[in-house]
Amino acid sequence: MICRTRALTAAAAGALLLGSWGCAPGEENSQAAPAAEQGKVLYDMHCAACHEDTKLDLAKKPPKLDGIFERRSLPSGAPATEEQVRKTILEGRGIMPPFGQSLSKEDVDDLVAYLRAKGKREK
């Protein structure tokens, strides 16, 4: 019984060490990388066809989203904030359709994380 208790205690301690591994000082946004990776998948699926394609036959071209959070305002004139980007994704704007019915809150969080990371990588 004592051996089993020690084994369980050691296993629990090991789990705590492994579980806190990503929480070391200096590792900011340890969850942002997986969210940004999933956001890229969603971006490629739902956004890139319009925001990355330069050969669209549209009267008004959708804006490039590189560095969107580095700007003071969005192309619409609204402030370049996460709240406003989320609202645009969910409700649409101009020729952009709304995605509120097809994307979950987590999907939108992941897209925002990707757009943040996309702006930083492009510099």
N, C-alpha and C positions, 0 to 999 in steps of 0.2 A: 504494500500500500504506500509506503514512504517513497519507494522508487517511482511509482506511478505519479504521485503528487509532485515530485521533483521534475519528472519529465513534462508534466502539464505546465508547471511553473516556467520551466525553460522554454517550452513551446510558446507560451503566452508572452514571455519577455522577447523572444525572437520576433514574434508577430508585431509587437509594439515597436521594436527597432526598425523592422522593415516598413511598417506602416508610417513611421515618422521620417523615413529617409527623404522623401520629397519635401519635407518641411524645414530643411536646413536653412540657416541664414544665407541670404544672397541668392536663393533660388526663388525669385519672385515669379508669380504667375505660373506655377508648376502645372496647373490645369489648363492654362491658356494654349499651350502647344497642341494637345489633343483636340481642343475645341476649334482651334484655327485649322487643323488638318481636316476635321469634319466640315468646317465652314468652306474650305476650298472645294470639297466634293460637292457641296450644295451650290456654291457659286458657279462651278463648272456646269452643273445640271440646270440651274434656273436663271443665271444672270449673265454668264459669259457670252452667250449667243448675241446679246444686244450690246452689252457694255464693252466687249472686246473686239467685236467684228467691225471692221472699217468699211465693209462693202454693203452695208444695209441700205436698202432702197427706202429710206424714210425722209420726210421733209425736215425733221429735226432729229439729229443723232443723239442717242443716249450718251451721257457723259462717261468718261473714263473714271474709275473709282480709285485709282492709285493715289495714295496720300490724302484720302478724303477727310481724315481727322486732323490733318496738318493745316487745313484751310480754315479761314474764319467762317466761311459760309458755304453752303451747298450751292450747286448751280441754280437752284430755285430761289436763292436768296435767304433761305432759312438758315439758322445757325448750324454749324457743322458739329452737332452733338450726337452722342449715342441715342438719346431719346428721339431726336428728329430723324435719324437714319432708320431706327426701328419703325417709327411711324410711317415713313415712306415705304419701307418694305411691306408692312402690313396693309396699308391703305392704298398704295400706289400714288402716282403723281403724273399729271400730263399723260403721255403715251405709255407710261409704265403701268402694267396691271398690278392690282393688289395681290399679295400672297398670303393674306391673313387666313384664308380658308385652306391653304395647302401646306403651310409651314407651321410647325409647333413653336412654342416659346423657346424651347431649347435649340431648335433649328435657327431661329433668328439670333439667339445668343451666339451660336457658332459662326454665323455669317458675320456678325459684328466683330467677333474675335479675329476672323480671317481678314476682314477689311483693315483692322488695326495693324495686324502683322504684315499685310500686303504693303501698306504705306511705309513701314519701317524697312522692309527688305528692298524696296525700290530705290532707296536713297543711296 
